[in-house]
């Protein structure tokens, strides 16, 4: 007998989520441009709508799963949906890394007179020196460069150890789930969350250090913008991953998963490992090289 494909009822969550994302994005743009009243007036309602949609929509999906409504065909749809979602996130980071490589390999050397940029260098920025990290921008009066940048073998190296360790503890927790070791699973998942929170705390300290002591800001030229764009976007993904893992931990404590049916756990683990891999690229190309 062919398994019945469960089709959820018509939902209003997608349209509410789209509205929330619009206000969130518009508010963020206004805040970046210094329009604080308009920015906060759009950012906060948008954020609340997104949180509400995530809570309500996922609560509906969890309820369906607990009622046994998710057939193998539905489970396959969830798996492919998560795969394509992670692929879309890979494309996001590919675009930002592409901007970093273009600025570092082409734009900055060209402004410094390399290749066919000798005329541009001589006529527009004769005193500009093409170095990376970029401490002195072509127009230092408008975009003052940083006094110093974050070195690779301090906080970034510690954060690398934290994230790689969290990948190990999460894999350990997944193994424990499949082998019916509930206490080990909960301990491993809790340890993963603690490591992730420690990573975020270190990144917040790094941002404070860079902004207030090193003069590294979004206004300090192409190095500052690519640094904060890549690390900040990754930090947002770590935050999302932690929220997912916290929800999974709460569900584990309530006994929602068994060794055969635990795709929500697996999906969260996929996402967390994706975050780990992205950080390795960040560590190498943003901090180290």
C-alpha positions, 0 to 999 in steps of 0.5 A: 500500500502506497503511504498517504502523503499528509498535506497540511491545512492552509496556513497564514504563517508564510504571509505574516513571515514575509511581512515581518522580514520586510519590516526587519530588513527595512528597519535594519537599512534605516538603522545603518543609515542613522535613521534611528526613529524610523529604523527602530520603529520598523526593526522591532515589530519586524523582529517580533513578527519573525519570532512569532512566526517561527514559534507558531509555525514550528509548533504546528509542525511539531504537533503534526509530528507528534500525532504521527502525521508525517509519513516517509514521503513527508519526511523526504520532503523535509530532508530535501527542504533542509538541503536546499535551505542550507544550499541557499545559505552557502550561496549567501556566503559565496557572494560575501566571500566573492566580494572579499576576494574581489576587493583583496585580489583585484580592486585594492591592487588595481587602485595601487597601480598594479596591472592596468591601474597605473593611470588610476593610481597616478591621477587619483590616489598617488599616495595610496599603498595597496596592502592587506589589511588596508590600514590607509584607504585611498581617501583616509579623510572620508574613510579613516582606516583602523589602527590595528586589526584582530590577529588570527591567533587570539580570540579567533583561534579560541573560537575555532577550538570552541566551534570544532569542539561543539561539532564533536559534542553534537556528533556524540549526542547524535550517536547517543540518541541512536543508541538509546543513551538518553542521559549522554544525549542530553549532556552532549547537546547541553555541552554543545549549546554552552560551547556555542554561547561561549563562542558568541560571548568571545565574538562580542568581546572581539567586536568591542575590542575592534570597535573601541580600541582598534578603530575597526568599524563599518566606516573604516573602508573595505576591510572593515565592511567585509570583516563585519559583514562576514563575521556578523552574518556568521554570528547571526547564523550561530545564533539561529543554530543555538536557538534550534539546538535549544528547541531540540534540547527541550524536545529531547527532555520531553521525549519527542525523539527515538532512535528511528524518528529524529529528523529535527535533531538531524536537521539542526545538526546539519545546520550546525556543522554548516556553521562550523565549516563556514567558520573555518573559511572565515578563520583562514581568509579573514583572520589568518591570510 
